Each structure stands twice: as structure tokens, then as C-alpha cells.
């Protein structure tokens, strides 16, 4: 599957599926938290956001980290 098509497919994950995935890309994490992707990107550079790891150039968030960060807000 071409990379562009694969990225598009990953973004179209249903809301129910987001509840079960252990790791989310930044766009998926933003949907999961009901925040904008731009806000998560800003928090990643300025601090104060949820912990993330880079997988190549893609930011990956553990769902457990998102839940903990959101609960602490």
C-alpha cells in the first residue's frame, strides 16, 4: 500500500477503534482528546503536553499517557 494511502487510512480510524489502539499518531491523539492537532504540536515544542515518542518523523502517543495527561489537566 502506498504511503499516502496508508496515512489516509490510518486517519480514518473510527472513534470506537481509537479506544482500543494502544498507540496513536498525533492526529488520532487529537481526535481522541477532542483537541486540535496544532495544539498538540505546539505543546510538543513548548512543553506541558502528553509524553510522546518519535517513530521516524511521526509523533506517537501511548493512550495510557494521553489518559493520564488529560486527567491531570
C-alpha positions as CSV (number, residue, x, y, z in Angstrom):
1,X,0.0,0.0,0.0
2,X,1.5,3.4,-0.9
3,X,2.5,5.6,2.0
4,X,0.0,8.4,1.2
5,X,-2.9,5.9,1.0
6,X,-1.7,4.2,4.2
7,X,-1.6,7.5,6.1
8,X,-5.1,8.4,4.9
9,X,-6.4,5.0,6.0
10,X,-4.8,5.4,9.5
11,X,-6.5,8.8,9.9
12,X,-9.9,7.3,9.1
13,X,-9.9,5.1,12.2
14,X,-13.3,5.1,13.9
15,X,-13.8,6.7,17.3
16,X,-14.5,3.3,18.8
17,X,-11.2,1.9,17.4
18,X,-9.3,4.8,19.0
19,X,-10.5,3.5,22.3
20,X,-8.7,0.2,21.7
21,X,-5.5,1.2,20.0
22,X,-2.5,1.3,22.4
23,X,-0.6,3.9,20.4
24,X,-2.0,6.8,18.4
25,X,-0.5,9.2,15.9
26,X,-0.7,12.9,16.7
27,X,-3.9,13.4,14.5
28,X,-5.5,10.4,16.1
29,X,-4.5,11.5,19.6
30,X,-6.0,15.0,18.9
31,X,-9.3,13.3,17.9
32,X,-9.2,11.1,21.0
33,X,-8.7,14.1,23.3
34,X,-11.0,16.3,21.3
35,X,-8.2,18.8,20.8
36,X,-6.7,20.3,17.6
37,X,-3.6,18.7,16.0
38,X,-2.0,22.1,16.1
39,X,-2.4,22.4,19.8
40,X,-0.7,19.0,20.4
41,X,2.1,20.0,18.1
42,X,2.5,23.3,20.0
43,X,2.6,21.5,23.3
44,X,5.2,19.1,22.0
45,X,7.5,22.0,21.3
46,X,6.7,24.3,24.2
47,X,6.2,21.7,26.9
48,X,3.2,20.8,29.0
49,X,1.7,18.3,26.7
50,X,1.4,14.5,27.0
51,X,4.5,12.4,26.6
52,X,5.2,11.2,23.1
53,X,7.9,9.3,21.2
54,X,9.1,9.8,17.7
55,X,8.9,6.9,15.3
56,X,11.0,8.3,12.5
57,X,9.3,11.7,11.9
58,X,5.9,10.6,13.3
59,X,4.9,11.5,16.9
60,X,3.4,8.5,18.6
61,X,1.4,8.8,21.9
62,X,0.6,6.0,24.2
63,X,-3.1,6.0,25.0
64,X,-2.3,5.5,28.7
65,X,-0.2,8.6,28.7
66,X,-2.9,10.6,27.0
67,X,-5.5,9.4,29.6
68,X,-3.1,10.4,32.5
69,X,-2.3,13.8,31.0
70,X,-5.9,14.6,30.3
71,X,-7.0,13.5,33.8
72,X,-4.3,15.8,35.4
73,X,-5.4,18.8,33.4
